[in-house]
Amino acid sequence: MRCPFLREAQVKFCGASAFRKMIVRLPEQPENERCSSSEYVHCAAVKEHLEEHPSAARCPFLTESLVQYCTAASVTKYIPYTESLLSQCGTDSHKYCDLFLALANPENAIPAADQDKQPSVGEEMISEIRVPTSLWYAPNHMWLDVTEEGTLHVGIDAFLAKTLGSIETITFVTVKGIQRPTVAFTVRGIDLQLVFPNQICVLRANTYLRTNPGKLLADPYGYGWLYEGEILKSSERSSVCHQLISGNEAVEWMKHEVERMSAFAHELTARSDVNGAVLMADGGGFYAGLAQHINRDELLQMSNEFFSPFADWRK
């Protein structure tokens, strides 16, 4: 499905000019237009490239082209059809575009803490954690979105975002090629590495997150996507989703993970402090930003238990 903000137009421009300025072609040519009439012979740019007595009825340097442009952008930029295949506008990947997200879903631009906790269509809400049932989930809480065109997006789920609470820096370890998308988060000065379990053909990373890592946690399924890739062959669709889960199975798994993390938090609070005192667990669920309130060893233990590259499904 193409982006609803994508438009097409036919433009014309001068091939003899040092600067290419595209002009939208109107149904009727204006009477005073020089390029499409014999008056083009008086153009200075034409005189530099032609003989003194040209005979064509219209300027041979007048070029027409079919282009695409985005109506959501503040500045109109025309993209030739020959380059449109490199754009995400003509595929389902447009739903990860910042302009599309800002206009189509303006609530996603608001920090997660201020958003309405009601689930959207195609989502379940587990302890205030969004679970889009159309995505595929890995046991280390990374998600995969596979479009009909074979485009892939990888990110972290809302469970991991809620647990971390804050990120200082993001390092994209994987660059391009057929690899397992790998990213490292710096949390309280500690580097935590996440590796997507299956190989994909990585095209690019969402490097904008390096300057604004807060978007990763505020909207992990939209602005916060990490990697974009593609399936090279139709037979690889099953391999990129190998041992991943989606739909109702993912919802049940998330319920289990919330219970597991709550038990982990209760275990930490039940440990003796330096004075030998033990805090009683309140029996509730784990709180947002848990990673910001535990020590280094506990943070590494939590990362190994829940978000390790070697994490496996636990029933």
C-alpha positions as CSV (number, residue, x, y, z in Angstrom):
1,M,0.0,0.0,0.0
2,R,1.4,3.4,-1.0
3,C,1.4,6.5,1.2
4,P,-1.8,8.6,1.1
5,F,0.3,11.7,1.0
6,L,2.2,10.6,-2.2
7,R,1.2,12.5,-5.3
8,E,2.2,12.4,-9.0
9,A,2.8,15.2,-11.5
10,Q,4.3,15.8,-14.9
11,V,7.1,18.4,-14.9
12,K,9.3,20.1,-17.4
13,F,12.8,21.6,-17.1
14,C,15.6,22.9,-19.2
15,G,18.4,20.5,-20.0
16,A,20.7,23.4,-21.1
17,S,20.4,25.3,-17.8
18,A,23.1,25.0,-15.1
19,F,20.4,24.7,-12.5
20,R,17.5,22.2,-12.9
21,K,14.2,23.9,-11.9
22,M,11.2,21.6,-12.3
23,I,7.9,23.3,-13.3
24,V,4.6,21.5,-13.1
25,R,3.1,21.1,-16.5
26,L,-0.3,22.7,-16.8
27,P,-3.2,21.2,-19.0
28,E,-2.9,24.2,-21.3
29,Q,0.4,25.9,-22.1
30,P,0.6,29.6,-21.4
31,E,0.6,31.8,-24.5
32,N,3.9,33.5,-23.6
33,E,5.9,30.4,-23.0
34,R,9.1,30.5,-25.0
35,C,10.4,26.9,-24.6
36,S,7.6,25.1,-26.5
37,S,7.4,27.6,-29.4
38,S,9.8,28.9,-32.0
39,E,10.7,31.8,-29.7
40,Y,13.1,29.6,-27.9
41,V,15.8,30.7,-30.4
42,H,16.2,33.9,-28.5
43,C,17.1,32.1,-25.2
44,A,20.7,32.8,-24.1
45,A,21.1,29.2,-22.9
46,V,20.1,27.8,-26.3
47,K,22.5,30.1,-28.2
48,E,25.4,28.7,-26.1
49,H,24.6,25.1,-27.3
50,L,23.1,25.4,-30.8
51,E,24.0,26.9,-34.1
52,E,22.9,30.4,-34.8
53,H,20.0,29.3,-37.1
54,P,18.2,26.4,-35.3
55,S,15.2,24.9,-37.2
56,A,13.2,22.9,-34.6
57,A,9.7,24.0,-33.7
58,R,10.3,23.7,-30.0
59,C,13.4,23.8,-27.9
60,P,15.4,20.6,-28.0
61,F,16.5,21.1,-24.5
62,L,13.0,21.2,-23.1
63,T,12.6,17.9,-21.1
64,E,9.4,16.5,-19.6
65,S,9.3,13.9,-16.8
66,L,6.9,12.1,-14.5
67,V,7.7,12.7,-10.9
68,Q,6.3,12.0,-7.4
69,Y,6.2,14.3,-4.4
70,C,5.0,14.4,-0.8
71,T,2.1,16.7,0.1
72,A,3.0,16.3,3.8
73,A,6.4,17.9,3.4
74,S,6.8,21.6,4.1
75,V,9.1,21.9,1.0
76,T,8.0,20.2,-2.2
77,K,10.7,18.0,-3.6
78,Y,10.1,16.2,-6.9
79,I,11.5,12.7,-7.2
80,P,11.8,11.3,-10.8
81,Y,10.0,8.0,-11.3
82,T,13.4,6.4,-12.1
83,E,14.4,7.0,-8.5
84,S,11.0,6.2,-6.9
85,L,11.8,2.6,-6.4
86,L,14.4,3.7,-3.8
87,S,11.7,5.5,-1.8
88,Q,9.6,4.0,1.0
89,C,6.5,6.1,-0.1
90,G,5.2,3.5,-2.6
91,T,5.2,0.6,-0.1
92,D,3.9,-0.2,3.4
93,S,7.2,1.1,4.7
94,H,5.7,4.6,4.5
95,K,4.1,4.0,7.9
96,Y,7.5,4.4,9.5
97,C,8.0,7.9,7.9
98,D,8.2,10.7,10.4
99,L,5.9,12.9,8.3
100,F,3.3,10.2,7.9
101,L,3.4,9.4,11.7
102,A,3.1,13.1,12.6
103,L,0.0,13.7,10.4
104,A,-1.7,10.3,10.3
105,N,-1.2,9.5,14.0
106,P,-0.5,12.8,15.8
107,E,-0.9,11.2,19.2
108,N,2.3,9.2,18.6
109,A,4.3,12.4,18.7
110,I,3.3,12.7,22.4
111,P,5.6,11.0,25.0
112,A,4.2,7.6,25.9
113,A,3.6,8.6,29.5
114,D,1.1,11.2,28.3
115,Q,-0.8,9.0,25.9
116,D,-4.2,7.4,26.4
117,K,-3.6,3.9,27.6
118,Q,-6.5,2.5,25.4
119,P,-5.2,0.0,22.8
120,S,-5.6,0.8,19.1
121,V,-7.1,-1.5,16.5
122,G,-5.0,-4.6,16.1
123,E,-3.4,-4.2,19.6
124,E,-3.7,-5.6,23.0
125,M,-2.8,-3.9,26.2
126,I,-1.0,-5.9,28.9
127,S,-0.2,-3.9,32.1
128,E,-0.1,-0.7,30.1
129,I,2.2,-2.4,27.5
130,R,1.1,-2.2,23.9
131,V,1.3,-5.4,21.9
132,P,0.5,-5.0,18.2
133,T,-0.6,-8.5,17.2
134,S,0.5,-8.1,13.6
135,L,4.1,-8.0,14.5
136,W,6.5,-10.9,15.1
137,Y,8.3,-11.1,18.4
138,A,11.7,-12.5,19.4
139,P,12.3,-13.9,22.9
140,N,14.7,-11.0,23.7
141,H,11.9,-8.5,23.1
142,M,12.7,-7.4,19.6
143,W,10.0,-7.2,17.0
144,L,9.9,-7.7,13.2
145,D,7.4,-6.3,10.7
146,V,7.1,-8.0,7.3
147,T,5.2,-6.2,4.6
148,E,3.6,-7.8,1.5
149,E,6.3,-6.2,-0.6
150,G,9.0,-8.0,1.4
151,T,10.2,-4.9,3.3
152,L,11.3,-5.5,6.9
153,H,11.5,-3.3,10.0
154,V,13.1,-4.3,13.3
155,G,12.8,-2.6,16.7
156,I,12.3,-3.2,20.4
157,D,8.9,-3.8,22.0
158,A,7.1,-1.7,24.6
159,F,8.0,-4.1,27.4
160,L,11.7,-3.4,26.9
161,A,11.1,0.3,26.5
162,K,9.1,0.4,29.8
163,T,11.8,-1.5,31.6
164,L,14.7,0.7,30.5
165,G,13.0,4.0,31.2
166,S,15.9,6.1,29.8
167,I,18.8,5.6,27.3
168,E,21.9,7.8,27.1
169,T,23.2,6.7,23.7
170,I,22.4,4.2,20.9
171,T,25.1,2.5,18.9
172,F,24.1,0.8,15.6
173,V,26.5,-2.1,15.4
174,T,25.1,-3.6,12.2
175,V,25.5,-1.4,9.1
176,K,24.4,-3.1,5.9
177,G,24.2,-6.5,4.3
178,I,22.9,-9.9,5.3
179,Q,23.3,-9.9,9.0
180,R,21.6,-10.1,12.4
181,P,20.6,-6.6,13.3
182,T,22.5,-5.6,16.4
183,V,22.3,-2.5,18.5
184,A,23.8,-1.4,21.8
185,F,22.1,0.8,24.4
186,T,24.0,2.7,27.1
187,V,21.9,2.8,30.3
188,R,23.5,4.5,33.3
189,G,26.9,4.1,31.7
190,I,26.4,0.4,31.1
191,D,26.3,-1.0,27.5
192,L,23.5,-3.5,26.9
193,Q,23.6,-5.3,23.5
194,L,20.5,-6.6,21.6
195,V,20.8,-9.0,18.7
196,F,17.9,-9.9,16.5
197,P,18.0,-13.8,16.3
198,N,17.5,-14.2,12.5
199,Q,19.4,-12.8,9.6
200,I,17.9,-10.2,7.3
201,C,19.2,-8.1,4.4
202,V,19.8,-4.8,6.3
203,L,19.3,-1.7,4.1
204,R,19.7,1.1,6.7
205,A,19.4,2.1,10.3
206,N,17.3,4.7,11.9
207,T,20.4,6.8,12.8
208,Y,18.2,9.8,13.8
209,L,17.7,8.0,17.1
210,R,21.3,8.7,18.0
211,T,20.5,12.4,18.4
212,N,17.1,11.8,20.0
213,P,17.0,8.4,21.7
214,G,13.9,9.3,23.6
215,K,11.7,8.6,20.6
216,L,12.8,4.9,20.8
217,L,11.1,4.7,24.2
218,A,8.2,7.0,23.5
219,D,7.1,5.2,20.4
220,P,8.9,1.9,20.0
221,Y,6.6,0.6,17.2
222,G,6.7,3.9,15.1
223,Y,9.3,6.6,15.4
224,G,11.5,4.2,17.3
225,W,12.2,1.5,14.6
226,L,15.8,0.5,14.5
227,Y,16.5,-1.2,11.2
228,E,15.0,-1.4,7.7
229,G,15.7,-4.4,5.5
230,E,14.2,-6.6,2.8
231,I,13.6,-10.2,1.8
232,L,15.7,-11.1,-1.2
233,K,13.6,-14.2,-2.1
234,S,10.1,-15.2,-1.4
235,S,11.3,-18.4,0.1
236,E,13.2,-16.5,2.8
237,R,9.9,-15.1,4.3
238,S,9.7,-18.2,6.6
239,S,13.3,-18.0,7.6
240,V,13.2,-14.4,8.8
241,C,10.2,-15.3,11.0
242,H,11.8,-18.6,12.2
243,Q,11.0,-19.3,15.9
244,L,9.2,-15.9,16.3
245,I,5.6,-15.5,17.5
246,S,2.7,-13.2,16.7
247,G,-1.0,-12.8,17.3
248,N,-2.6,-14.4,20.4
249,E,0.5,-16.4,21.1
250,A,2.5,-13.1,21.5
251,V,-0.2,-11.7,23.8
252,E,0.0,-14.8,26.1
253,W,3.8,-14.6,26.0
254,M,3.8,-11.0,27.0
255,K,1.5,-11.7,30.0
256,H,4.0,-14.3,31.1
257,E,6.9,-11.9,30.7
258,V,5.2,-9.3,32.8
259,E,4.7,-11.8,35.5
260,R,8.3,-12.9,35.2
261,M,9.6,-9.4,35.4
262,S,7.4,-8.6,38.4
263,A,8.7,-11.7,40.2
264,F,12.3,-10.6,39.3
265,A,11.6,-7.1,40.8
266,H,10.1,-8.6,44.0
267,E,13.2,-10.9,44.4
268,L,15.4,-7.8,44.2
269,T,13.4,-5.9,46.8
270,A,13.4,-9.0,49.1
271,R,17.2,-9.1,49.3
272,S,19.0,-7.9,52.4
273,D,20.6,-4.4,52.2
274,V,24.0,-3.5,53.6
275,N,22.4,-3.3,57.0
276,G,20.7,-6.7,56.8
277,A,17.2,-5.2,56.4
278,V,14.7,-6.9,54.0
279,L,12.0,-4.9,52.1
280,M,8.6,-6.5,51.8
281,A,7.3,-7.0,48.2
282,D,3.9,-5.3,47.7
283,G,2.7,-8.0,45.3
284,G,2.1,-5.6,42.4
285,G,3.7,-5.5,38.9
286,F,7.1,-4.1,38.1
287,Y,7.3,-0.3,37.7
288,A,8.3,1.7,34.6
289,G,12.0,2.5,34.5
290,L,13.1,-0.4,36.6
291,A,16.6,-0.3,35.1
292,Q,17.1,3.1,36.6
293,H,16.6,1.9,40.2
294,I,18.8,-1.2,40.4
295,N,22.6,-1.5,40.7
296,R,25.0,-2.5,38.0
297,D,25.1,-6.2,38.8
298,E,21.3,-6.4,39.0
299,L,21.0,-4.5,35.6
300,L,23.3,-7.0,33.9
301,Q,21.4,-9.9,35.5
302,M,18.1,-8.5,34.2
303,S,19.6,-8.0,30.7
304,N,20.9,-11.5,30.6
305,E,17.6,-13.0,31.8
306,F,15.2,-11.1,29.5
307,F,17.1,-9.4,26.7
308,S,20.2,-11.5,26.0
309,P,21.0,-12.4,22.4
310,F,20.7,-16.0,23.7
311,A,17.3,-15.5,25.3
312,D,15.0,-18.4,24.7
313,W,11.2,-18.9,25.1
314,R,10.2,-19.6,28.7
315,K,6.9,-21.1,29.5
